[in-house]
Every structure is written in C-alpha cells, then in structure tokens.
C-alpha cells in the first residue's frame, strides 16, 4: 500500500524555524519520495485561542505560501484549508462521542494553553485534539509527520481510530503512524534551551521566523543564549548543555549533516565564530524561502486558486470516508 501522508499547521502566527525543521522539511522529503501527500492549513484550530478575525484570511494564506516556498509542490501534493472541507467538523462531532473526557484532560498542550484558569478555557480548546483526530482519520492517513510536541495528540488519534473500529466491529479507520524525525523534532527557544521554540512565546528573539530578513536572523543568533564554555567537543558534553545542543542541532539539520560532524568542525572554538557560521547557513537556507513567500503573498490570486483546487481534491477523499462512517454508525439517509 502506498503511504498516505497528512499533516497540518495552524495559522496562529508566522511560522518559525521549529515548524520548518520539525515538520515542513520532512513533508517535502516525503512528497519527493513519491508518497501521496495532503497538507492542510488548520484555521478551525487557530480560533481556539484569542485571534484577530480581520487577519485570519491573510494568516491562512501566509501558511500556505510558506508550504509552497518551503518546497511543497501543489502539482504533487494536495494543499487545502481546513474550513473549506466541512467534513472535518462533521467527523469531529461523531468522534467526540467516543473520546473520554479523562483522556482530553491529560493533554499537556491543553494544560499549557488553558493555564491556571481552566474553568474559563473554551470547549473548543479542550476538544481540539478530537478535531485533530478528525483531520487525520478523514483521509485514512497512514503516516503523520510532526514535531515531538504533537506526539500525545497523535497517540489519541490512534486510540480514537481503534475505539471506532472496535465499537462498530468494523476494520474501517486506518490507525495512523507518527513520523517524528529525531534531530529537528524539537527545536528549542533561542533564549532558553529547555523550552521549545514556539509561535506564542512572548519574545520574538526566542525564535527565527520564516519571515525574518537576514539582519534579524544574524541578530537573533548573535544574541542567542549560550553558556560561557566553548563549543562542545563531544556529544556527551553537548548533551549536558541545552543551549549549545540546540544551536548544534539546528546547524546539523540545516546543513543535512550530523551533530558529530558539527562538533568535529567547531568543537573547542568560541561561540562567536560558530554563531556567525550558523547565521550564514540559516540565511543561505531561509532567504530563498522568505523571498518566494513574499512573491506568493504579492499575488494572492495564484494562492487562492491553488487552495480552491486543493479543497476539491481533499473533499474527493473526505466525503466518501464521512459517508461510510455515517453508514457504519447507523444513520438514516
Ligand atoms: P503547530 O501549528 O503548532 O505546528 C506545526 C508543526 O510544527 C511542529 N513544531 C515543532 N517542531 C520542532 N520544534 C519545535 N519547536 C516545533 N514547534 C512546532 C509541530 O510539531 C507541528 O508538526 N495540532 C497541530 C496542528 C494539526 C495537525 C493536525 C498536525 C492540526 N491537525 C493533523 C498533524 C495532523 C499544531 O498545533 O501544530
């Protein structure tokens, strides 16, 4: 059976280096390996936290532009916006009836995002992982490439698929496999090697955005937190120094080499030299992506056409799957 890949990102803010190295870069490799790929911009997820409704449409386009600029080819992969495929929310309702509250309560991302005042968090935020399960199961995806932080949500999607199959005595849903690629799967903040790089972190200095210009990239790496020691000379030493490990990992993934090779080249040198080399490398890799994104955002007609065609292709898969689910569940039609 050929692999069917499904993955998505939220249009909550600009994409950053973590999104690129942890997800998008792998999406492109999978596409170029010949798998059938569907990549969504999940706008229904983005409204589970406070958002600017006057900007949502543009934010959605920007994520789609980043996919294409990063190497997703709309003639090979299906690129779509979640809200233009209504089957996502329809399936979510059905799956919600077989998802235990206790499991949702254990989701660490909900706990992080809801913060101390859980009572005031919305039902949308709480049930978000059920919508994510629907995103995946609706396409009978065999594999889902994501960063480490989505592992728990994916595990829940697998459980929901198995619950459905068991409850309705039907080997219907494909139980999806995660693809979490070691090195870039957890890119950390440039200000704190123990916190992940995130769109929502307050300081913009903590992340490299795909929209950053070369000057910003150089400045952010120069100011990135490090300890007072030189660049580690062994993996063991690197592993005990989170900030050093993060920068070495970023370098290795961008250069498509191993952390060992980076240590062989830079070990023992000062961080000033290493950070300059890292900035050069990052600018080299990211500048063409940023340029292409800007071009695509300059003429949104092309983007909108790609997304409209993508929605049609996505629905061709999604609609019969939902139809079959409702038949299995016994609905009148
Ligand atoms: P989102 O939009 O937060 O992130 C998009 C992708 O980027 C990865 N990622 C990272 N990888 C490495 N290091 C980091 N610091 C880092 N930060 C983010 C994420 O793991 C993700 O792969 N719930 C999802 C979106 C979603 C989805 C889906 C994903 C909705 N439905 C169905 C896959 C399949 C999310 O919020 O990702």
Boltz pocket constraint, residues with backbone or C-beta under 6 A from the ligand:
constraints:
  - pocket:
      binder: B
      contacts: [[A, 6], [A, 7], [A, 8], [A, 9], [A, 10], [A, 11], [A, 18], [A, 19], [A, 20], [A, 21], [A, 22], [A, 23], [A, 42], [A, 45], [A, 131], [A, 132], [A, 135], [A, 136], [A, 144], [A, 145], [A, 146], [A, 147], [A, 148], [A, 149], [A, 150], [A, 153], [A, 184], [A, 185], [A, 186], [A, 187], [A, 188], [A, 196], [A, 197], [A, 198]]
      max_distance: 6.0
